Amino acid sequence: MRKAGRNFFFPAFAALYYEEFWPFYVRQHSKAATRVWHFIGTSFVMAVSSY
């Protein structure tokens, strides 16, 4: 895996390349609470942007 500089928005990650990010993303979205928050956030943005 490649290494990159420190990421300003996600300091916990040294690099956010696809092969490093995808397993993390899948693990996080296997949790019901994460899916609920994702749905709430997406719904909120869609509601605000359609207003």
Secondary structure, DSSP 8 states (H G I E B T S, - for coil): -------SS-TT-S---HHHHHHHHHHHTTSHHHHHHHHHHHHHHHHHHH-
